[in-house]
Amino acid sequence: MSVPRQVNHHWRVALLCGMASYLDSGLLVTTGVAVGALYAKDLHLGAGDVGLILGLQTLMFGVGTVLGGLFGDRWGRRRIFLTSLIGYTVSALVLAFAHGAGSLYLGVVIGGLAIGADLPVSISMIREEAPEGQKGRMVVFSELLWLAGVIVVLGSMAFIAPLGALAARILYAHLAVVALVILIARTTLGESSEWLAARQASLAAPRSAATGFAQHRDLLRRPVGLVVLATGAYFTAWSIGSNTWGQFGSYMWTNLTRSDLGTYSIVSLAVLPIGLVPGIALMRVIDSPKRSRWITAGALLLPCQWVVLLVLGSTTTGFVIGMILNSATAGIAGEILYKVWTQELIPTLNRATAQGVTLAMSKGGVSLFAFLTPSLMAVSRTAFFAVCLSFSLVTSVIALVWMPRLRKSPASGAISVASVGAGMRSGPEATGS
């Protein structure tokens, strides 16, 4: 396959590859609203179907990330992010024209695999094509596109929710159109120059026989293995709470507070932009020592959303405050930091695979929790909120205690373990937090 070698402009790469995050959040929220509410009546979906379909989508996402990351490191970024978008477009069309539960199962399987494969290679491409001193900024920008996807979907819901199943079809059609446009635009991008250079150097090395799948044994060894474990645990613990809001937010609102879906859409739309403010602020400081303050603030604020629900219970006020806190932390905790850390701390030829493995860890945990979420909420709301709080606390502890001890060696790009103090002295380019 011929690969274009033209020079890529870093902001153009950040936008076109970052749209994978937009499509990811768009599919996540749309399926959550469609399956949990809009399609439920017309397609005769029960509580079991809701949990299985949403959990299956998350599980397939995890499988896709492993495959996409593995083949993205082996064959290059471009080939994978083009193929995956074709699959995503097909899945969005299947879901838009769904006529029964079978169509939904098929659509989420294809869509989960496709967007899962896209994300690790697209985020790697963004970092690899960004100039020095702006790599963190470009990665954070992709996460702002994730928030934009949520805002667009929920903003649309505020106006089209009364249309019922037709509203779901419109939202899925919108995702199909966006995916097709981005697919066409991505065909003009060349391969990652950093990946090409790393691949060529690996092939020319005396141990070139280890190039390929064998090189990924490094993911199980120190020091790279420690980074994989830390980032995987962090992202998994955070994703369980975040996915609960994303996939089951409308379900919780309508079933626990007994309020209507239209009100939920309006409230969600009002609070979501709150996350853009700290996200933009982090984007400005992520490549400087000042970022540690924002990371600390996010870690301390993250558990508060579940504390509020435990104190106020399943009230409209409690949910609104919880949604505000969830949005406020989205720009300075969770996925946005996970992406920065994995890009900084993993060598080029292991980068996409490591992301695939850690994303799969996350989605595996999330999918299992999603299967149980409706039933657990029905048994005990208090216990459900307490479990979510425990995962948030684990997330914060990892961010404050573990990640500062992982730092990057500026000379070789390898990973080493250092004290918090050494990490701070090395500056933002050499520290894991």
C-alpha positions as a Python dict, from the first residue, in 0.01 Angstrom:
ca = {
    (1, 'M'): (0, 0, 0),
    (2, 'S'): (143, 338, -100),
    (3, 'V'): (166, 585, 186),
    (4, 'P'): (181, 959, 116),
    (5, 'R'): (489, 1130, 260),
    (6, 'Q'): (363, 1490, 256),
    (7, 'V'): (425, 1710, 559),
    (8, 'N'): (130, 1727, 799),
    (9, 'H'): (41, 2052, 974),
    (10, 'H'): (11, 1974, 1344),
    (11, 'W'): (-315, 2163, 1404),
    (12, 'R'): (-474, 1992, 1104),
    (13, 'V'): (-365, 1653, 1236),
    (14, 'A'): (-495, 1744, 1582),
    (15, 'L'): (-836, 1832, 1440),
    (16, 'L'): (-883, 1541, 1199),
    (17, 'C'): (-742, 1277, 1432),
    (18, 'G'): (-893, 1440, 1739),
    (19, 'M'): (-1238, 1398, 1586),
    (20, 'A'): (-1206, 1033, 1689),
    (21, 'S'): (-1277, 1162, 2039),
    (22, 'Y'): (-1581, 1354, 1914),
    (23, 'L'): (-1715, 1042, 1742),
    (24, 'D'): (-1640, 832, 2050),
    (25, 'S'): (-1837, 1052, 2289),
    (26, 'G'): (-2110, 1106, 2031),
    (27, 'L'): (-2165, 732, 1994),
    (28, 'L'): (-2143, 673, 2369),
    (29, 'V'): (-2401, 936, 2463),
    (30, 'T'): (-2631, 875, 2166),
    (31, 'T'): (-2649, 503, 2234),
    (32, 'G'): (-2707, 567, 2602),
    (33, 'V'): (-2999, 800, 2532),
    (34, 'A'): (-3135, 595, 2241),
    (35, 'V'): (-3127, 256, 2410),
    (36, 'G'): (-3214, 384, 2757),
    (37, 'A'): (-3506, 601, 2647),
    (38, 'L'): (-3575, 687, 2282),
    (39, 'Y'): (-3573, 337, 2130),
    (40, 'A'): (-3691, 158, 2445),
    (41, 'K'): (-4064, 174, 2376),
    (42, 'D'): (-4073, 141, 1996),
    (43, 'L'): (-3823, -146, 1986),
    (44, 'H'): (-3960, -313, 2302),
    (45, 'L'): (-3637, -302, 2503),
    (46, 'G'): (-3640, -424, 2862),
    (47, 'A'): (-3397, -345, 3144),
    (48, 'G'): (-3196, -653, 3050),
    (49, 'D'): (-3161, -537, 2689),
    (50, 'V'): (-3049, -191, 2801),
    (51, 'G'): (-2770, -328, 3017),
    (52, 'L'): (-2659, -588, 2761),
    (53, 'I'): (-2651, -352, 2463),
    (54, 'L'): (-2465, -75, 2645),
    (55, 'G'): (-2229, -321, 2809),
    (56, 'L'): (-2162, -496, 2477),
    (57, 'Q'): (-2076, -167, 2307),
    (58, 'T'): (-1822, -93, 2578),
    (59, 'L'): (-1678, -445, 2563),
    (60, 'M'): (-1635, -428, 2185),
    (61, 'F'): (-1466, -93, 2228),
    (62, 'G'): (-1210, -263, 2450),
    (63, 'V'): (-1146, -537, 2195),
    (64, 'G'): (-1110, -274, 1922),
    (65, 'T'): (-852, -75, 2117),
    (66, 'V'): (-626, -379, 2157),
    (67, 'L'): (-645, -468, 1788),
    (68, 'G'): (-613, -108, 1669),
    (69, 'G'): (-318, -37, 1895),
    (70, 'L'): (-137, -358, 1805),
    (71, 'F'): (-177, -318, 1430),
    (72, 'G'): (-122, 59, 1449),
    (73, 'D'): (226, 5, 1594),
    (74, 'R'): (291, -274, 1346),
    (75, 'W'): (156, -124, 1022),
    (76, 'G'): (133, 247, 1092),
    (77, 'R'): (-127, 496, 1208),
    (78, 'R'): (-278, 594, 875),
    (79, 'R'): (-395, 255, 755),
    (80, 'I'): (-579, 185, 1081),
    (81, 'F'): (-750, 521, 1127),
    (82, 'L'): (-888, 510, 772),
    (83, 'T'): (-1019, 153, 800),
    (84, 'S'): (-1176, 214, 1139),
    (85, 'L'): (-1374, 516, 1019),
    (86, 'I'): (-1529, 309, 742),
    (87, 'G'): (-1655, 64, 1005),
    (88, 'Y'): (-1781, 348, 1224),
    (89, 'T'): (-1982, 498, 938),
    (90, 'V'): (-2144, 160, 867),
    (91, 'S'): (-2232, 111, 1235),
    (92, 'A'): (-2391, 456, 1265),
    (93, 'L'): (-2611, 380, 964),
    (94, 'V'): (-2713, 41, 1106),
    (95, 'L'): (-2812, 207, 1434),
    (96, 'A'): (-2993, 490, 1254),
    (97, 'F'): (-3213, 242, 1066),
    (98, 'A'): (-3249, -9, 1351),
    (99, 'H'): (-3579, -197, 1347),
    (100, 'G'): (-3527, -423, 1647),
    (101, 'A'): (-3292, -529, 1924),
    (102, 'G'): (-3092, -740, 1676),
    (103, 'S'): (-3001, -431, 1474),
    (104, 'L'): (-2887, -255, 1789),
    (105, 'Y'): (-2665, -546, 1890),
    (106, 'L'): (-2507, -555, 1544),
    (107, 'G'): (-2458, -178, 1536),
    (108, 'V'): (-2289, -152, 1875),
    (109, 'V'): (-2056, -443, 1796),
    (110, 'I'): (-1933, -281, 1473),
    (111, 'G'): (-1926, 68, 1621),
    (112, 'G'): (-1746, -38, 1938),
    (113, 'L'): (-1476, -223, 1745),
    (114, 'A'): (-1432, 65, 1499),
    (115, 'I'): (-1400, 358, 1737),
    (116, 'G'): (-1195, 145, 1975),
    (117, 'A'): (-942, 76, 1699),
    (118, 'D'): (-937, 442, 1594),
    (119, 'L'): (-862, 610, 1925),
    (120, 'P'): (-513, 476, 2016),
    (121, 'V'): (-367, 537, 1671),
    (122, 'S'): (-533, 877, 1628),
    (123, 'I'): (-415, 1008, 1964),
    (124, 'S'): (-66, 871, 1896),
    (125, 'M'): (-65, 1048, 1560),
    (126, 'I'): (-156, 1379, 1725),
    (127, 'R'): (130, 1360, 1971),
    (128, 'E'): (384, 1240, 1716),
    (129, 'E'): (312, 1518, 1467),
    (130, 'A'): (301, 1798, 1725),
    (131, 'P'): (610, 2019, 1768),
    (132, 'E'): (815, 2004, 2087),
    (133, 'G'): (665, 2212, 2365),
    (134, 'Q'): (312, 2169, 2228),
    (135, 'K'): (264, 1793, 2240),
    (136, 'G'): (60, 1796, 2560),
    (137, 'R'): (-147, 2086, 2431),
    (138, 'M'): (-242, 1899, 2114),
    (139, 'V'): (-347, 1592, 2313),
    (140, 'V'): (-559, 1802, 2551),
    (141, 'F'): (-722, 1964, 2249),
    (142, 'S'): (-845, 1622, 2135),
    (143, 'E'): (-1016, 1576, 2471),
    (144, 'L'): (-1197, 1908, 2428),
    (145, 'L'): (-1338, 1759, 2108),
    (146, 'W'): (-1466, 1470, 2321),
    (147, 'L'): (-1656, 1720, 2534),
    (148, 'A'): (-1782, 1889, 2217),
    (149, 'G'): (-1934, 1560, 2101),
    (150, 'V'): (-2128, 1529, 2425),
    (151, 'I'): (-2245, 1891, 2404),
    (152, 'V'): (-2368, 1853, 2045),
    (153, 'V'): (-2564, 1536, 2117),
    (154, 'L'): (-2726, 1660, 2438),
    (155, 'G'): (-2782, 2004, 2288),
    (156, 'S'): (-2970, 1846, 1999),
    (157, 'M'): (-3170, 1636, 2244),
    (158, 'A'): (-3304, 1950, 2409),
    (159, 'F'): (-3490, 2024, 2084),
    (160, 'I'): (-3566, 1686, 1927),
    (161, 'A'): (-3634, 1464, 2233),
    (162, 'P'): (-4013, 1483, 2179),
    (163, 'L'): (-3966, 1305, 1845),
    (164, 'G'): (-3892, 980, 2029),
    (165, 'A'): (-3730, 711, 1815),
    (166, 'L'): (-3694, 955, 1525),
    (167, 'A'): (-3467, 1169, 1744),
    (168, 'A'): (-3234, 872, 1790),
    (169, 'R'): (-3225, 812, 1415),
    (170, 'I'): (-3136, 1177, 1353),
    (171, 'L'): (-2851, 1165, 1604),
    (172, 'Y'): (-2705, 847, 1455),
    (173, 'A'): (-2738, 991, 1103),
    (174, 'H'): (-2546, 1298, 1218),
    (175, 'L'): (-2262, 1075, 1341),
    (176, 'A'): (-2254, 888, 1010),
    (177, 'V'): (-2225, 1214, 813),
    (178, 'V'): (-1950, 1352, 1038),
    (179, 'A'): (-1756, 1024, 1017),
    (180, 'L'): (-1778, 1021, 638),
    (181, 'V'): (-1656, 1381, 610),
    (182, 'I'): (-1363, 1317, 845),
    (183, 'L'): (-1279, 996, 659),
    (184, 'I'): (-1251, 1185, 331),
    (185, 'A'): (-1040, 1457, 492),
    (186, 'R'): (-809, 1203, 659),
    (187, 'T'): (-715, 1051, 324),
    (188, 'T'): (-505, 1364, 264),
    (189, 'L'): (-291, 1303, 574),
    (190, 'G'): (47, 1136, 546),
    (191, 'E'): (184, 873, 783),
    (192, 'S'): (326, 978, 1121),
    (193, 'S'): (684, 1095, 1062),
    (194, 'E'): (787, 986, 1413),
    (195, 'W'): (647, 638, 1360),
    (196, 'L'): (822, 608, 1022),
    (197, 'A'): (1154, 711, 1178),
    (198, 'A'): (1116, 476, 1475),
    (199, 'R'): (1012, 190, 1249),
    (200, 'Q'): (1309, 243, 1019),
    (201, 'A'): (1552, 260, 1311),
    (202, 'S'): (1406, -59, 1458),
    (203, 'L'): (1437, -247, 1130),
    (204, 'A'): (1797, -134, 1092),
    (205, 'A'): (1896, -237, 1445),
    (206, 'P'): (2090, -564, 1498),
    (207, 'R'): (1792, -715, 1680),
    (208, 'S'): (1557, -636, 1394),
    (209, 'A'): (1405, -980, 1427),
    (210, 'A'): (1239, -856, 1744),
    (211, 'T'): (1061, -584, 1550),
    (212, 'G'): (688, -640, 1520),
    (213, 'F'): (465, -820, 1763),
    (214, 'A'): (761, -948, 1968),
    (215, 'Q'): (856, -593, 2065),
    (216, 'H'): (537, -567, 2270),
    (217, 'R'): (683, -798, 2532),
    (218, 'D'): (827, -473, 2670),
    (219, 'L'): (477, -388, 2791),
    (220, 'L'): (509, -663, 3050),
    (221, 'R'): (853, -557, 3173),
    (222, 'R'): (986, -276, 3385),
    (223, 'P'): (985, 15, 3337),
    (224, 'V'): (717, 36, 3062),
    (225, 'G'): (501, -223, 3238),
    (226, 'L'): (470, 2, 3543),
    (227, 'V'): (333, 283, 3327),
    (228, 'V'): (86, 50, 3159),
    (229, 'L'): (-36, -74, 3497),
    (230, 'A'): (-62, 274, 3648),
    (231, 'T'): (-239, 439, 3356),
    (232, 'G'): (-466, 138, 3307),
    (233, 'A'): (-572, 133, 3671),
    (234, 'Y'): (-624, 510, 3673),
    (235, 'F'): (-834, 516, 3359),
    (236, 'T'): (-1038, 212, 3458),
    (237, 'A'): (-1131, 352, 3798),
    (238, 'W'): (-1220, 691, 3652),
    (239, 'S'): (-1413, 550, 3354),
    (240, 'I'): (-1657, 355, 3570),
    (241, 'G'): (-1795, 676, 3718),
    (242, 'S'): (-1770, 874, 3397),
    (243, 'N'): (-1937, 602, 3191),
    (244, 'T'): (-2220, 586, 3442),
    (245, 'W'): (-2299, 951, 3373),
    (246, 'G'): (-2246, 912, 3000),
    (247, 'Q'): (-2439, 592, 2931),
    (248, 'F'): (-2683, 587, 3220),
    (249, 'G'): (-2730, 957, 3292),
    (250, 'S'): (-3069, 975, 3119),
    (251, 'Y'): (-3167, 639, 3269),
    (252, 'M'): (-3084, 753, 3623),
    (253, 'W'): (-3259, 1087, 3573),
    (254, 'T'): (-3585, 941, 3445),
    (255, 'N'): (-3594, 639, 3679),
    (256, 'L'): (-3451, 777, 4003),
    (257, 'T'): (-3569, 1138, 4004),
    (258, 'R'): (-3882, 1062, 3798),
    (259, 'S'): (-3821, 1372, 3590),
    (260, 'D'): (-3859, 1393, 3211),
    (261, 'L'): (-3594, 1343, 2944),
    (262, 'G'): (-3635, 1690, 2798),
    (263, 'T'): (-3543, 1851, 3131),
    (264, 'Y'): (-3241, 1623, 3160),
    (265, 'S'): (-3120, 1731, 2815),
    (266, 'I'): (-3155, 2099, 2903),
    (267, 'V'): (-2971, 2058, 3236),
    (268, 'S'): (-2696, 1851, 3071),
    (269, 'L'): (-2651, 2108, 2798),
    (270, 'A'): (-2630, 2387, 3056),
    (271, 'V'): (-2362, 2221, 3273),
    (272, 'L'): (-2144, 2056, 3008),
    (273, 'P'): (-1968, 2374, 2888),
    (274, 'I'): (-1839, 2413, 3244),
    (275, 'G'): (-1585, 2144, 3163),
    (276, 'L'): (-1445, 2343, 2872),
    (277, 'V'): (-1316, 2622, 3097),
    (278, 'P'): (-1073, 2412, 3308),
    (279, 'G'): (-993, 2208, 2997),
    (280, 'I'): (-881, 2516, 2806),
    (281, 'A'): (-685, 2633, 3111),
    (282, 'L'): (-509, 2295, 3133),
    (283, 'M'): (-434, 2310, 2762),
    (284, 'R'): (-241, 2632, 2824),
    (285, 'V'): (-28, 2494, 3111),
    (286, 'I'): (0, 2120, 3034),
    (287, 'D'): (353, 2162, 2894),
    (288, 'S'): (472, 2366, 3195),
    (289, 'P'): (532, 2296, 3567),
    (290, 'K'): (206, 2477, 3652),
    (291, 'R'): (2, 2177, 3546),
    (292, 'S'): (62, 1997, 3879),
    (293, 'R'): (-170, 2242, 4056),
    (294, 'W'): (-454, 2168, 3816),
    (295, 'I'): (-399, 1794, 3844),
    (296, 'T'): (-417, 1817, 4223),
    (297, 'A'): (-734, 2026, 4208),
    (298, 'G'): (-900, 1773, 3976),
    (299, 'A'): (-805, 1480, 4200),
    (300, 'L'): (-950, 1649, 4509),
    (301, 'L'): (-1271, 1758, 4335),
    (302, 'L'): (-1345, 1430, 4154),
    (303, 'P'): (-1502, 1229, 4441),
    (304, 'C'): (-1728, 1518, 4547),
    (305, 'Q'): (-1991, 1439, 4279),
    (306, 'W'): (-2074, 1107, 4447),
    (307, 'V'): (-2050, 1249, 4798),
    (308, 'V'): (-2325, 1494, 4704),
    (309, 'L'): (-2553, 1214, 4584),
    (310, 'L'): (-2489, 1015, 4901),
    (311, 'V'): (-2582, 1317, 5113),
    (312, 'L'): (-2877, 1452, 4911),
    (313, 'G'): (-3000, 1122, 4769),
    (314, 'S'): (-3184, 1072, 4438),
    (315, 'T'): (-3317, 1427, 4427),
    (316, 'T'): (-3318, 1660, 4131),
    (317, 'T'): (-3096, 1901, 4325),
    (318, 'G'): (-2848, 1626, 4406),
    (319, 'F'): (-2825, 1517, 4044),
    (320, 'V'): (-2782, 1871, 3914),
    (321, 'I'): (-2496, 1939, 4158),
    (322, 'G'): (-2341, 1602, 4074),
    (323, 'M'): (-2361, 1678, 3703),
    (324, 'I'): (-2196, 2018, 3758),
    (325, 'L'): (-1908, 1860, 3952),
    (326, 'N'): (-1869, 1583, 3695),
    (327, 'S'): (-1846, 1840, 3417),
    (328, 'A'): (-1605, 2061, 3610),
    (329, 'T'): (-1359, 1774, 3660),
    (330, 'A'): (-1380, 1648, 3302),
    (331, 'G'): (-1129, 1908, 3184),
    (332, 'I'): (-864, 1845, 3454),
    (333, 'A'): (-898, 1477, 3548),
    (334, 'G'): (-964, 1136, 3399),
    (335, 'E'): (-929, 1072, 3029),
    (336, 'I'): (-762, 1403, 2953),
    (337, 'L'): (-470, 1319, 3187),
    (338, 'Y'): (-465, 954, 3086),
    (339, 'K'): (-403, 1056, 2724),
    (340, 'V'): (-124, 1295, 2817),
    (341, 'W'): (52, 1042, 3042),
    (342, 'T'): (38, 755, 2793),
    (343, 'Q'): (174, 977, 2515),
    (344, 'E'): (460, 1109, 2729),
    (345, 'L'): (568, 788, 2898),
    (346, 'I'): (543, 516, 2631),
    (347, 'P'): (803, 468, 2351),
    (348, 'T'): (683, 528, 1995),
    (349, 'L'): (662, 168, 1871),
    (350, 'N'): (476, 58, 2184),
    (351, 'R'): (257, 367, 2221),
    (352, 'A'): (-59, 267, 2036),
    (353, 'T'): (-45, -89, 2169),
    (354, 'A'): (-6, 33, 2528),
    (355, 'Q'): (-306, 260, 2481),
    (356, 'G'): (-501, -27, 2332),
    (357, 'V'): (-422, -248, 2631),
    (358, 'T'): (-507, 18, 2889),
    (359, 'L'): (-820, 127, 2706),
    (360, 'A'): (-926, -237, 2694),
    (361, 'M'): (-864, -268, 3069),
    (362, 'S'): (-1089, 31, 3119),
    (363, 'K'): (-1364, -77, 2887),
    (364, 'G'): (-1359, -431, 3025),
    (365, 'G'): (-1418, -298, 3376),
    (366, 'V'): (-1675, -49, 3255),
    (367, 'S'): (-1868, -309, 3055),
    (368, 'L'): (-1892, -541, 3354),
    (369, 'F'): (-2017, -255, 3569),
    (370, 'A'): (-2261, -150, 3296),
    (371, 'F'): (-2417, -497, 3291),
    (372, 'L'): (-2491, -459, 3662),
    (373, 'T'): (-2578, -89, 3679),
    (374, 'P'): (-2958, -101, 3625),
    (375, 'S'): (-2998, -392, 3866),
    (376, 'L'): (-2770, -240, 4132),
    (377, 'M'): (-2959, 89, 4119),
    (378, 'A'): (-3285, -100, 4161),
    (379, 'V'): (-3156, -289, 4467),
    (380, 'S'): (-2993, 2, 4653),
    (381, 'R'): (-2932, 354, 4527),
    (382, 'T'): (-2713, 434, 4827),
    (383, 'A'): (-2491, 130, 4769),
    (384, 'F'): (-2464, 220, 4402),
    (385, 'F'): (-2347, 575, 4478),
    (386, 'A'): (-2103, 440, 4741),
    (387, 'V'): (-1945, 202, 4489),
    (388, 'C'): (-1902, 488, 4239),
    (389, 'L'): (-1744, 700, 4513),
    (390, 'S'): (-1492, 426, 4592),
    (391, 'F'): (-1374, 417, 4230),
    (392, 'S'): (-1335, 797, 4227),
    (393, 'L'): (-1121, 780, 4541),
    (394, 'V'): (-896, 517, 4380),
    (395, 'T'): (-859, 746, 4077),
    (396, 'S'): (-751, 1039, 4290),
    (397, 'V'): (-502, 837, 4493),
    (398, 'I'): (-332, 711, 4176),
    (399, 'A'): (-309, 1065, 4036),
    (400, 'L'): (-165, 1212, 4355),
    (401, 'V'): (59, 929, 4474),
    (402, 'W'): (154, 688, 4195),
    (403, 'M'): (177, 891, 3874),
    (404, 'P'): (423, 1152, 4010),
    (405, 'R'): (673, 868, 4060),
    (406, 'L'): (683, 775, 3693),
    (407, 'R'): (901, 998, 3485),
    (408, 'K'): (1039, 1006, 3134),
    (409, 'S'): (1408, 1020, 3054),
    (410, 'P'): (1461, 1318, 2818),
    (411, 'A'): (1767, 1154, 2664),
    (412, 'S'): (1630, 822, 2551),
    (413, 'G'): (1251, 833, 2579),
    (414, 'A'): (1265, 530, 2812),
    (415, 'I'): (1073, 512, 3134),
    (416, 'S'): (1224, 512, 3478),
    (417, 'V'): (1095, 533, 3831),
    (418, 'A'): (1188, 838, 4034),
    (419, 'S'): (1083, 1021, 4342),
    (420, 'V'): (824, 1293, 4333),
    (421, 'G'): (1093, 1549, 4403),
    (422, 'A'): (1310, 1430, 4115),
    (423, 'G'): (1011, 1440, 3884),
    (424, 'M'): (939, 1800, 3978),
    (425, 'R'): (1302, 1901, 3926),
    (426, 'S'): (1302, 1745, 3580),
    (427, 'G'): (1020, 1970, 3462),
    (428, 'P'): (695, 1893, 3279),
    (429, 'E'): (855, 1712, 2991),
    (430, 'A'): (1007, 1459, 3226),
    (431, 'T'): (738, 1395, 3479),
    (432, 'G'): (438, 1170, 3478),
    (433, 'S'): (210, 1429, 3633),
}
